[in-house]
Amino acid sequence: MQAVLDDRIAAEYAEVPARPVFQLPAIEVDIALAAIRARVFWVEAAAGQRAGELPDPDDAPFLECARTAGVPLVTGNLRHFPKSVAGKVPVLTPAQFVALLEK
């Protein structure tokens, strides 16, 4: 399985660790982001892959990318991606995903 993201997710990955509350060194954030960008498959969510009504609309890019790429969505908060909206996209916790990889 391949990790996927799009420009919207990449922007969030750059913005969140830069928040003052985290006090992360900018150089270390840049190194981590470069490693992520080098190892992911970039997608552009197709119009037919748009997410429906999610509890947090800001989570839509994650579901849309998973749906477009045909991969599971891995999240620490399953409640943000109810089955009624996720549809056929498997929504897994990180532990569930690791267990799947170990099979």
C-alpha positions as a printed Julia matrix, in Angstrom:
103×3 Matrix{Float64}:
   0.0     0.0    0.0
   1.11    3.51  -0.79
   0.71    6.65   1.3
  -1.07    9.36  -0.67
  -1.67   13.06  -0.31
  -2.55   16.13  -2.28
  -1.66   19.81  -2.15
  -4.32   20.5    0.5
  -2.95   17.87   2.86
   0.65   18.93   2.18
  -0.29   22.49   3.13
  -1.85   21.29   6.39
   1.21   19.15   7.15
   3.36   22.26   6.74
   1.07   24.57   8.73
   0.3    22.47  11.82
   3.85   21.73  13.07
   4.78   25.38  12.55
   2.27   26.48  15.19
   4.0    28.14  18.15
   2.31   25.79  20.61
   4.45   22.89  19.35
   7.76   24.76  19.55
   9.32   22.54  16.89
  12.59   23.59  15.27
  11.82   24.76  11.73
  14.75   22.83  10.25
  13.5    19.56  11.74
   9.99   20.2   10.44
  11.44   20.91   6.98
  13.42   17.65   7.05
  10.36   15.64   8.07
   8.19   17.28   5.4
  10.82   16.64   2.71
  10.92   12.96   3.71
   7.14   12.72   3.52
   6.99   14.44   0.12
   9.67   12.12  -1.27
   7.82    8.96  -0.26
   4.17    9.58  -1.07
   2.07    9.19  -4.16
   0.51   12.52  -5.11
  -3.13   12.44  -6.12
  -5.72   14.92  -7.23
  -9.16   14.04  -5.95
 -11.57   13.55  -8.83
 -14.86   15.45  -8.77
 -16.73   12.16  -8.27
 -14.64   11.42  -5.18
 -15.75   14.42  -3.13
 -16.54   13.67   0.49
 -20.05   14.15   1.79
 -21.04   15.61   5.14
 -18.22   14.89   7.58
 -18.3    15.94  11.24
 -15.27   18.13  10.46
 -15.32   19.41   6.85
 -11.56   20.06   7.09
 -11.1    16.26   7.03
 -12.56   15.97   3.51
  -9.19   16.0    1.68
  -8.1    12.86   3.55
 -11.2    10.89   2.56
 -11.13   12.24  -0.99
  -7.49   11.22  -1.49
  -8.06    7.74  -0.05
 -11.13    7.28  -2.24
  -9.33    8.51  -5.37
  -6.3     6.26  -4.78
  -8.29    3.24  -3.59
  -6.37    2.97  -0.31
  -7.48    2.78   3.32
  -7.73    5.97   5.34
  -5.61    5.73   8.49
  -6.66    8.0   11.34
  -6.52    8.29  15.08
 -10.13    9.43  15.15
 -12.56    7.02  13.5
 -15.53    9.19  14.53
 -14.45   11.83  12.01
 -15.11    9.4    9.14
 -18.48    7.68   9.67
 -19.25    4.69   7.46
 -22.27    6.56   6.07
 -19.85    9.03   4.43
 -16.71    6.91   3.99
 -18.65    4.32   2.02
 -16.31    1.68   0.61
 -13.14    3.35   1.9
 -11.78    1.31   4.81
 -11.16    3.63   7.76
  -8.54    2.16  10.09
  -6.73    3.14  13.25
  -2.93    3.12  13.03
  -2.9    -0.14  15.04
  -5.38   -1.76  12.66
  -3.3    -0.63   9.69
  -0.08   -2.08  11.16
  -1.89   -5.35  11.86
  -3.08   -5.42   8.24
   0.48   -4.88   7.0
   1.77   -7.69   9.21
  -0.59  -10.23   7.61
